[in-house]
Amino acid sequence: MLAFAPLAHRLCRTGRGRLACIGMATVLLLASSPDVDTYIPGIAHRGITHTVWAALLVGALLAFLGWRIHTDDSGRNGAAGFAFLLGMVSVGSHLLGDVLTPMGIRPFAPFVGTEYTLSLVVARNPAANLLLLVAGVLSLTPSLGRTWARVGYPLPSWPARLPDGRSDVASSGPDPVGED
């Protein structure tokens, strides 16, 4: 979320909030994709899936999908470019997170074997992961919070009121669902 926040802010400021929401959902869905190596026998963890080559591949696959899905010829290249960027941010942010750990990564393997690590926290450190989550949410809140409301998903007030003026808090009467 932290890596996508500047792009989300820019998209929201230029009136493309829906695109920012789609981009954020895509980044969140793909952020853990490099760890697919833990499910594939014969591929070392933090090996080829944790390289810039994997980021380029994910970006290229998304670019192809973006280009194919976009029906307007004049916008296909823009859709492909945006999708490519989403793939790169998704995998790149994962790589940056793994640089914080003692295990580190070799992002240019097999051509360059240099390992990069800041050795700050282990990957499964709950406090560090919570801190990154909170920082990511806070970085997106100013942009996506206003956009969420603007695109038709207003943030609920509590307690929310139903059209007849009743509160959505559980009532003491029978459940009207399924009654004739």
Contacts in CASP RR format, 6 or more apart in sequence:
PFRMAT RR
TARGET T0000
AUTHOR 0000-0000-0000
METHOD contacts of the structure
MODEL  1
MLAFAPLAHRLCRTGRGRLACIGMATVLLLASSPDVDTYIPGIAHRGITH
TVWAALLVGALLAFLGWRIHTDDSGRNGAAGFAFLLGMVSVGSHLLGDVL
TPMGIRPFAPFVGTEYTLSLVVARNPAANLLLLVAGVLSLTPSLGRTWAR
VGYPLPSWPARLPDGRSDVASSGPDPVGED
1 24 0 8 1.000
1 27 0 8 1.000
1 28 0 8 1.000
1 133 0 8 1.000
1 135 0 8 1.000
1 136 0 8 1.000
1 137 0 8 1.000
1 139 0 8 1.000
1 140 0 8 1.000
2 93 0 8 1.000
2 132 0 8 1.000
2 135 0 8 1.000
2 136 0 8 1.000
2 139 0 8 1.000
3 27 0 8 1.000
3 89 0 8 1.000
3 92 0 8 1.000
3 93 0 8 1.000
3 96 0 8 1.000
4 23 0 8 1.000
4 24 0 8 1.000
4 27 0 8 1.000
4 89 0 8 1.000
4 93 0 8 1.000
4 140 0 8 1.000
5 136 0 8 1.000
5 139 0 8 1.000
5 140 0 8 1.000
5 143 0 8 1.000
7 20 0 8 1.000
7 85 0 8 1.000
7 89 0 8 1.000
8 20 0 8 1.000
8 23 0 8 1.000
8 24 0 8 1.000
8 140 0 8 1.000
8 143 0 8 1.000
8 144 0 8 1.000
9 142 0 8 1.000
9 143 0 8 1.000
11 17 0 8 1.000
11 19 0 8 1.000
11 20 0 8 1.000
11 143 0 8 1.000
12 20 0 8 1.000
12 143 0 8 1.000
12 144 0 8 1.000
12 146 0 8 1.000
12 147 0 8 1.000
13 143 0 8 1.000
17 144 0 8 1.000
17 147 0 8 1.000
17 150 0 8 1.000
17 151 0 8 1.000
18 147 0 8 1.000
18 151 0 8 1.000
19 82 0 8 1.000
20 143 0 8 1.000
20 144 0 8 1.000
20 147 0 8 1.000
21 144 0 8 1.000
21 147 0 8 1.000
21 148 0 8 1.000
21 151 0 8 1.000
23 86 0 8 1.000
24 140 0 8 1.000
24 144 0 8 1.000
26 62 0 8 1.000
26 83 0 8 1.000
26 86 0 8 1.000
26 87 0 8 1.000
26 90 0 8 1.000
27 86 0 8 1.000
27 87 0 8 1.000
27 89 0 8 1.000
27 90 0 8 1.000
27 93 0 8 1.000
29 90 0 8 1.000
30 58 0 8 1.000
30 86 0 8 1.000
30 87 0 8 1.000
30 90 0 8 1.000
30 91 0 8 1.000
31 90 0 8 1.000
31 93 0 8 1.000
31 94 0 8 1.000
32 94 0 8 1.000
33 49 0 8 1.000
33 58 0 8 1.000
33 90 0 8 1.000
33 91 0 8 1.000
33 94 0 8 1.000
34 46 0 8 1.000
34 49 0 8 1.000
34 50 0 8 1.000
34 54 0 8 1.000
34 91 0 8 1.000
34 94 0 8 1.000
34 95 0 8 1.000
34 98 0 8 1.000
35 45 0 8 1.000
35 49 0 8 1.000
35 94 0 8 1.000
36 49 0 8 1.000
37 43 0 8 1.000
37 44 0 8 1.000
37 45 0 8 1.000
37 46 0 8 1.000
37 47 0 8 1.000
37 48 0 8 1.000
37 49 0 8 1.000
37 50 0 8 1.000
38 45 0 8 1.000
43 49 0 8 1.000
46 98 0 8 1.000
46 103 0 8 1.000
46 104 0 8 1.000
46 105 0 8 1.000
46 106 0 8 1.000
47 105 0 8 1.000
47 106 0 8 1.000
47 109 0 8 1.000
48 54 0 8 1.000
48 109 0 8 1.000
48 110 0 8 1.000
50 94 0 8 1.000
50 95 0 8 1.000
50 98 0 8 1.000
50 105 0 8 1.000
50 106 0 8 1.000
50 107 0 8 1.000
51 95 0 8 1.000
51 105 0 8 1.000
51 106 0 8 1.000
51 107 0 8 1.000
51 108 0 8 1.000
51 109 0 8 1.000
52 95 0 8 1.000
52 107 0 8 1.000
52 108 0 8 1.000
54 91 0 8 1.000
55 87 0 8 1.000
55 88 0 8 1.000
55 90 0 8 1.000
55 91 0 8 1.000
55 92 0 8 1.000
55 95 0 8 1.000
56 88 0 8 1.000
58 87 0 8 1.000
58 88 0 8 1.000
58 90 0 8 1.000
58 91 0 8 1.000
59 83 0 8 1.000
59 84 0 8 1.000
59 85 0 8 1.000
59 86 0 8 1.000
59 87 0 8 1.000
59 88 0 8 1.000
59 91 0 8 1.000
60 84 0 8 1.000
62 83 0 8 1.000
62 84 0 8 1.000
62 86 0 8 1.000
62 87 0 8 1.000
63 80 0 8 1.000
63 81 0 8 1.000
63 83 0 8 1.000
63 84 0 8 1.000
64 80 0 8 1.000
65 83 0 8 1.000
66 76 0 8 1.000
66 79 0 8 1.000
66 80 0 8 1.000
66 82 0 8 1.000
66 83 0 8 1.000
67 76 0 8 1.000
67 77 0 8 1.000
67 79 0 8 1.000
67 80 0 8 1.000
67 83 0 8 1.000
69 79 0 8 1.000
70 76 0 8 1.000
70 78 0 8 1.000
70 79 0 8 1.000
70 80 0 8 1.000
95 105 0 8 1.000
95 107 0 8 1.000
97 132 0 8 1.000
98 104 0 8 1.000
98 105 0 8 1.000
98 123 0 8 1.000
99 105 0 8 1.000
99 116 0 8 1.000
99 117 0 8 1.000
99 118 0 8 1.000
100 117 0 8 1.000
100 118 0 8 1.000
100 120 0 8 1.000
100 121 0 8 1.000
100 128 0 8 1.000
101 117 0 8 1.000
101 119 0 8 1.000
101 120 0 8 1.000
101 121 0 8 1.000
101 122 0 8 1.000
101 123 0 8 1.000
102 117 0 8 1.000
102 119 0 8 1.000
102 122 0 8 1.000
103 117 0 8 1.000
103 123 0 8 1.000
104 115 0 8 1.000
104 116 0 8 1.000
104 117 0 8 1.000
104 119 0 8 1.000
105 115 0 8 1.000
105 116 0 8 1.000
105 117 0 8 1.000
106 112 0 8 1.000
106 113 0 8 1.000
106 114 0 8 1.000
106 115 0 8 1.000
106 116 0 8 1.000
107 116 0 8 1.000
108 114 0 8 1.000
120 128 0 8 1.000
121 128 0 8 1.000
145 155 0 8 1.000
148 154 0 8 1.000
148 155 0 8 1.000
149 155 0 8 1.000
159 167 0 8 1.000
159 168 0 8 1.000
159 169 0 8 1.000
160 167 0 8 1.000
160 168 0 8 1.000
161 167 0 8 1.000
161 168 0 8 1.000
162 168 0 8 1.000
END
